[in-house]
Amino acid sequence: MPHSYGIRARTRDLFSRKPGTKGQFPMTTYMTTYRVGDYVDVVANGAIHKGMPHKFYHGKTGVVWNVTRRAVGVIINKEVNGKIMPKKLHIRIEHCRPSKCNTGFKNRVKENLKLAAIYKKEGGVKPELKRKQQGARPAETLDMSTVEMKDLEAERYISFYV
């Protein structure tokens, strides 16, 4: 059988729907609102062939730069000949989902705003809002008086074909 280099080559498992997600997909796919600057994950839906991204972009995260009626313009970084190039793609919304890549950052911003409001209201010591490195773990010493020492010997090799 000759080798294939087509646009959907080697995507038998990549674009297949996972168990529990086959059949009709939810309307939230179409009802989700995307705005410029949002992060989206590009996950190709094998049931819809229109507007499907190339297999390279499957599973990648990008930033929305344009929103049209049926598609979302996404900027995704791609390494080409050792250089990272931003690629602009229009991908139908069936193949996009909102990314959770910056939820930790958004939660941290909300917590910092709450702490800053409390400080402003009550005064006192200003809270440290910056993240800090954990640093090295504290040193521990091993008490050798409580450790039992055992002598180990190698087991003799027995051949079944004697």
Residue frames relative to the residue before (quaternion, step in Angstrom):
aa qw qx qy qz dx dy dz
M 1.0000 0.0000 0.0000 0.0000 0.00 0.00 0.00
P 0.4177 -0.7168 0.4890 0.2694 3.62 -0.75 0.93
H 0.5297 -0.6422 0.4620 0.3059 3.53 -1.16 0.70
S 0.2700 -0.7860 0.5401 0.1325 3.59 -0.96 0.87
Y 0.1307 -0.7887 0.5984 0.0531 3.55 -1.03 0.86
G 0.2838 0.8089 -0.4794 0.1880 3.60 1.18 0.44
I 0.7031 -0.4866 0.3240 0.4048 3.52 -1.34 0.25
R 0.7625 0.2878 -0.1854 0.5490 3.62 1.15 -0.53
A 0.2996 0.7628 -0.5191 0.2427 3.58 1.14 0.54
R 0.8449 0.1452 -0.1464 0.4936 3.56 -1.14 0.80
T 0.5305 0.6242 -0.4202 0.3904 3.61 1.01 0.75
R 0.2651 0.8013 -0.5060 0.1776 3.60 1.20 0.34
D 0.7656 0.3053 -0.1797 0.5371 3.59 0.88 -0.87
L 0.5898 0.6170 -0.3618 0.3749 3.58 1.12 -0.66
F 0.7861 0.3110 -0.1546 0.5112 3.58 0.84 -0.98
S 0.4878 0.6613 -0.4549 0.3433 3.63 1.19 -0.05
R 0.4939 -0.6516 0.4875 0.3062 3.55 -1.11 0.72
K 0.4557 -0.6944 0.4919 0.2612 3.54 -0.99 0.85
P 0.6167 -0.5455 0.3919 0.4104 3.61 -1.14 0.49
G 0.7585 0.3254 -0.2735 0.4939 3.55 -0.97 0.92
T 0.7298 0.3654 -0.2374 0.5268 3.60 1.25 -0.24
K 0.4734 0.6760 -0.4488 0.3427 3.57 1.25 0.06
G 0.6869 0.4522 -0.3539 0.4455 3.55 -1.23 0.46
Q 0.7954 -0.2770 0.2153 0.4941 3.53 -1.25 -0.48
F 0.2479 -0.7703 0.5653 0.1598 3.58 -0.86 0.88
P 0.6539 -0.5800 0.3195 0.3659 3.58 -1.14 0.64
M 0.5810 -0.6026 0.4338 0.3335 3.54 -1.25 0.54
T 0.5023 0.6466 -0.4367 0.3727 3.61 1.20 -0.26
T 0.5225 0.6225 -0.4105 0.4136 3.57 1.22 -0.39
Y 0.7440 0.3882 -0.2063 0.5033 3.57 0.96 -0.90
M 0.6898 0.5043 -0.2783 0.4386 3.58 1.12 -0.62
T 0.5088 0.6535 -0.4287 0.3610 3.61 1.21 -0.21
T 0.2916 -0.7534 0.5686 0.1551 3.55 -0.94 0.94
Y 0.1200 -0.7776 0.6155 0.0455 3.56 -0.85 1.03
R 0.1164 -0.7824 0.6098 0.0492 3.55 -1.00 0.88
V 0.6228 -0.5298 0.4115 0.4027 3.54 -1.23 0.45
G 0.7575 0.3367 -0.2774 0.4857 3.55 -0.87 1.02
D 0.5301 0.6166 -0.4190 0.4040 3.61 1.23 -0.20
Y 0.3869 -0.6736 0.5725 0.2624 3.53 -1.27 0.50
V 0.0245 -0.7918 0.6103 -0.0054 3.56 -0.95 0.91
D 0.3342 -0.6913 0.6023 0.2184 3.52 -1.27 0.60
V 0.2832 -0.7442 0.5825 0.1635 3.55 -0.91 0.94
V 0.1169 0.7710 -0.6104 0.1389 3.56 -0.46 1.27
A 0.3278 -0.7831 0.4957 0.1833 3.56 -0.32 1.26
N 0.2597 -0.7390 0.6063 0.1376 3.54 -1.01 0.93
G 0.3807 -0.7797 0.4551 0.2000 3.57 -0.41 1.23
A 0.6102 0.5753 -0.3575 0.4109 3.61 1.17 -0.41
I 0.7447 0.3146 -0.1913 0.5567 3.60 1.17 -0.46
H 0.2422 -0.8176 0.5111 0.1078 3.55 -0.52 1.18
K 0.5944 0.5716 -0.3735 0.4247 3.60 1.15 -0.52
G 0.8582 0.1496 -0.1049 0.4796 3.54 -1.06 0.75
M 0.3718 0.7377 -0.4884 0.2811 3.58 1.21 0.42
P 0.4114 -0.7144 0.5000 0.2651 3.60 -0.85 0.87
H 0.6255 -0.5103 0.4233 0.4112 3.55 -1.29 0.26
K 0.6330 -0.5774 0.3552 0.3740 3.57 -1.09 0.68
F 0.5539 0.6123 -0.4044 0.3934 3.64 1.13 -0.45
Y 0.7309 0.4530 -0.2356 0.4528 3.57 0.97 -0.89
H 0.4539 0.6883 -0.4487 0.3448 3.60 1.28 -0.09
G 0.8144 0.2093 -0.1811 0.5100 3.58 -0.69 1.12
K 0.5645 0.5987 -0.3886 0.4145 3.59 1.25 -0.01
T 0.3270 -0.7270 0.5730 0.1904 3.54 -1.27 0.51
G 0.0132 0.8075 -0.5884 0.0398 3.57 -0.96 0.87
V 0.4783 -0.6435 0.5232 0.2888 3.52 -1.40 0.04
V 0.4472 -0.6864 0.5070 0.2681 3.57 -0.96 0.91
W 0.0695 -0.8008 0.5944 0.0234 3.57 -0.87 1.00
N 0.7893 0.1037 -0.0564 0.6025 3.61 1.26 -0.27
V 0.1090 -0.7741 0.6204 0.0634 3.56 -1.09 0.74
T 0.0717 -0.7840 0.6163 0.0165 3.57 -0.82 1.05
R 0.7577 -0.3846 0.2484 0.4651 3.60 -1.26 -0.09
R 0.8325 0.1925 -0.0628 0.5158 3.58 0.79 -0.99
A 0.7735 0.3163 -0.1492 0.5286 3.57 1.21 -0.33
V 0.2952 -0.7136 0.6080 0.1841 3.50 -1.38 0.24
G 0.3244 -0.7262 0.5723 0.1996 3.56 -0.91 0.93
V 0.0478 -0.8176 0.5727 -0.0366 3.57 -0.67 1.14
I 0.2419 -0.7283 0.6209 0.1595 3.56 -1.07 0.81
I 0.0060 0.7897 -0.6110 0.0546 3.56 -0.72 1.15
N 0.3870 -0.7153 0.5335 0.2324 3.57 -0.92 0.90
K 0.0267 -0.7891 0.6131 -0.0270 3.56 -0.94 0.97
E 0.3555 -0.7232 0.5486 0.2228 3.55 -0.94 0.89
V 0.0230 0.7850 -0.6153 0.0685 3.56 -0.73 1.13
N 0.8402 -0.1030 0.0134 0.5323 3.57 -0.56 1.18
G 0.7459 -0.4212 0.2169 0.4682 3.56 0.93 0.93
K 0.6742 0.4310 -0.2979 0.5206 3.60 1.25 -0.04
I 0.3541 -0.7169 0.5566 0.2256 3.57 -1.07 0.72
M 0.0732 -0.8088 0.5833 -0.0167 3.53 -0.63 1.22
P 0.3667 -0.7016 0.5512 0.2635 3.62 -0.92 0.79
K 0.1509 -0.7877 0.5943 0.0592 3.58 -0.77 1.08
K 0.2428 -0.7603 0.5887 0.1279 3.56 -0.93 0.96
L 0.0108 0.8051 -0.5897 0.0635 3.56 -0.68 1.15
H 0.2395 -0.7009 0.6399 0.2046 3.53 -1.25 0.46
I 0.0184 -0.8048 0.5901 -0.0619 3.54 -0.60 1.20
R 0.4770 -0.6681 0.4848 0.3019 3.57 -0.90 0.92
I 0.6079 -0.6218 0.3604 0.3376 3.54 -1.08 0.77
E 0.5404 0.6082 -0.4155 0.4069 3.61 1.20 -0.29
H 0.7263 0.4169 -0.2233 0.4988 3.57 1.18 -0.57
C 0.6522 0.4637 -0.3192 0.5076 3.61 1.26 0.27
R 0.0077 0.7578 -0.6508 -0.0462 3.51 -1.31 0.39
P 0.5726 -0.5915 0.4209 0.3809 3.60 -1.04 0.62
S 0.3840 -0.7447 0.5047 0.2077 3.55 -0.89 0.96
K 0.3108 -0.7350 0.5731 0.1862 3.54 -1.20 0.59
C 0.3356 0.7971 -0.4575 0.2067 3.56 1.27 0.31
N 0.7906 0.2858 -0.1695 0.5143 3.62 1.04 -0.55
T 0.3133 0.7567 -0.5209 0.2407 3.60 1.11 0.49
G 0.6137 0.5474 -0.3485 0.4497 3.60 1.05 -0.69
F 0.6465 0.5171 -0.3074 0.4692 3.55 1.00 -0.86
K 0.6699 0.4967 -0.3034 0.4609 3.60 0.90 -0.92
N 0.6412 0.5153 -0.3254 0.4663 3.60 1.00 -0.78
R 0.6520 0.5160 -0.3151 0.4575 3.57 1.00 -0.84
V 0.6263 0.5316 -0.3301 0.4651 3.60 1.03 -0.77
K 0.6548 0.5093 -0.3141 0.4618 3.60 0.95 -0.88
E 0.6619 0.4991 -0.3081 0.4668 3.58 0.93 -0.89
N 0.6499 0.5148 -0.3187 0.4594 3.59 0.98 -0.81
L 0.6382 0.5154 -0.3305 0.4668 3.60 1.01 -0.74
K 0.6335 0.5196 -0.3313 0.4679 3.59 1.03 -0.76
L 0.6695 0.4962 -0.3003 0.4642 3.59 0.90 -0.93
A 0.6520 0.5105 -0.3167 0.4626 3.58 0.99 -0.82
A 0.6396 0.5186 -0.3272 0.4636 3.61 1.04 -0.75
I 0.6385 0.5155 -0.3250 0.4700 3.58 1.00 -0.80
Y 0.6479 0.5178 -0.3126 0.4629 3.59 0.97 -0.88
K 0.6647 0.5125 -0.3017 0.4521 3.57 0.94 -0.91
K 0.6850 0.4911 -0.2752 0.4625 3.55 1.06 -0.83
E 0.8035 0.3107 -0.1362 0.4892 3.58 0.80 -1.04
G 0.3684 -0.7172 0.5093 0.3008 3.59 1.10 -0.59
G 0.4488 0.6932 -0.4950 0.2702 3.56 -1.17 -0.56
V 0.7698 -0.3146 0.2575 0.4921 3.55 -1.18 -0.62
K 0.4430 -0.6975 0.4993 0.2608 3.56 -0.86 0.98
P 0.4149 -0.7259 0.4795 0.2665 3.63 -0.73 0.99
E 0.4251 -0.6669 0.5498 0.2688 3.55 -1.19 0.66
L 0.1485 -0.8393 0.5214 0.0393 3.57 -0.38 1.25
K 0.5812 0.5978 -0.3823 0.3984 3.59 1.20 -0.31
R 0.4827 -0.6326 0.5162 0.3170 3.53 -1.19 0.60
K 0.1782 -0.7851 0.5859 0.0921 3.55 -1.08 0.71
Q 0.5265 -0.6034 0.4861 0.3499 3.54 -1.19 0.54
Q 0.5386 -0.6319 0.4458 0.3344 3.55 -1.08 0.68
G 0.3090 -0.7581 0.5184 0.2469 3.56 0.99 -0.76
A 0.6996 -0.4601 0.3415 0.4268 3.53 -1.34 -0.06
R 0.5237 -0.6093 0.4894 0.3390 3.54 -1.21 0.55
P 0.5704 -0.5932 0.4209 0.3816 3.61 -1.08 0.51
A 0.5466 -0.6373 0.4399 0.3186 3.56 -1.11 0.72
E 0.1328 -0.7673 0.6222 0.0799 3.54 -1.20 0.61
T 0.2413 -0.7471 0.5988 0.1581 3.56 -1.16 0.63
L 0.3348 -0.7408 0.5548 0.1771 3.53 -1.06 0.82
D 0.2861 -0.7540 0.5696 0.1586 3.56 -0.76 1.08
M 0.2796 -0.8082 0.4997 0.1375 3.58 -0.32 1.26
S 0.5541 0.6205 -0.4083 0.3758 3.62 1.15 -0.29
T 0.7095 0.4403 -0.2660 0.4818 3.61 1.11 -0.52
V 0.6034 0.5687 -0.3591 0.4283 3.62 1.24 -0.19
E 0.2973 -0.7426 0.5717 0.1825 3.57 -0.90 0.95
M 0.2601 -0.7533 0.5873 0.1413 3.55 -0.99 0.89
K 0.0881 -0.7873 0.6096 0.0290 3.57 -0.94 0.91
D 0.3452 -0.6936 0.5873 0.2340 3.53 -1.17 0.63
L 0.1574 -0.7867 0.5926 0.0718 3.53 -0.84 1.00
E 0.1186 -0.7718 0.6212 0.0663 3.53 -1.07 0.79
A 0.5077 -0.6376 0.4845 0.3177 3.53 -1.13 0.65
E 0.4485 -0.6707 0.5132 0.2927 3.56 -1.04 0.73
R 0.5153 -0.6432 0.4719 0.3132 3.51 -1.11 0.69
Y 0.4114 -0.7069 0.5242 0.2374 3.57 -0.95 0.90
I 0.0898 -0.7886 0.6078 0.0261 3.56 -0.75 1.04
S 0.2672 -0.7696 0.5626 0.1410 3.55 -0.72 1.05
F 0.4142 -0.7077 0.5168 0.2462 3.55 -1.03 0.78
Y 0.6997 0.4615 -0.2549 0.4822 3.57 1.21 -0.41
V 0.2696 0.7777 -0.5266 0.2125 3.61 0.89 0.85
